[in-house]
Amino acid sequence: MRFFFLIFILSLSILTGNGQNKMKNVDELINKTEPGWTLVSEWISSAKNKVEILTCDSAKAKDALYKTQITTRSPMGAIIYSTGGLLIDNGWIRILGSGNSKLDRTLPDWNKGKTFNEYGEAPSFLLIADDAVGGFFAINGGELGKDLGKVYYLSPDNLNWKPLELTYTEFLLFCFNHDLNKYYEGLRWKNWQEDVSTLDGNKVYNFYPFLWTKEGKNIDKNSRKQIPVEEQYSFNIDMIKQLENN
């Protein structure tokens, strides 16, 4: 795991240099001798939680890999190049890859305009996954804390970026094997499995009263509706700014 962490930090350093750097050709990023997908697929095969591997389009996969500038020897590069993304626990968590009809967002395109402006620029953090209740997972690029390369979670019940003290690889294993009912205690309603299993990967559930308010703490009593994930993310970021200024 430490090896993959070092690969990611090295790749992140390419993006977090001064200004925009010369980007590597996609062929330089595809590792045919030690593909990371071999290991990731083994983890999925032995996962305790349900993992759905979304198929990908080869051309889109290459484009997403090029834009992300990370080698396929790493788990992140492997997922981008080999999958359209991963759906965990009936689609509750959506790990971004190179896009699929069920999850029509690529990792680099989803981040553009949010964590960087142009491909090759330094990301302040990198959005890697999100969940059905409007929570977002990101790798710290320097803005979220001093622990560069570690995963944070923007929770919908407090709107704080919480450090998970996990690398990307460890985050994958967390998704595959952790007791997610325990992790999401208080954020899952009765019969959530049925609702989430048909949820489009570009949408999330929005709740009222808001989950971060005192009135919104009992999720079974809240009203909920599906909204675009883009709308929820923008709302979360705007609310964070407002709360910080009050």
Salt bridges, closest charged atoms under 4 A:
GLU34 OE1 - ARG73 NH2 2.88
GLU52 OE2 - LYS102 NZ 2.70
ASP63 OD2 - LYS67 NZ 2.95
ASP89 OD2 - ARG188 NH2 2.74
ASP109 OD1 - LYS67 NZ 3.19
GLU118 OE1 - LYS112 NZ 3.82
ASP130 OD1 - ARG94 NE 2.95
ASP130 OD2 - ARG105 NH1 2.84
ASP195 OD2 - ARG224 NH2 3.23
GLU230 OE1 - LYS114 NZ 3.24
